[in-house]
Amino acid sequence: MEALARDALWLVLLIAVPPLAAGLAVAFAVSLFQAATQILEPTLSLVPKLIVVTLVLALLGAWMGGQLADFARMLLTDFPALLE
């Protein structure tokens, strides 16, 4: 049961990192740009992050869904062994 929890947490980490890392990188770049130019427009920080995270999800969505489907398939096929 501990291995199942570890695998589930690892899967969550594996799926969450790409969009979060892309959003963090864009947020850092936009904040540097805003600090250098002193343009403090809130939409300037939101729109690029939204676009980049959407692109990452569009590019990696099939892979993420495949990982989730594989984990669900493993759970359903090994369910009797998990009850022991």
Helices and strands as residue ranges (DSSP letters): H 2-37, H 42-77, H 79-83
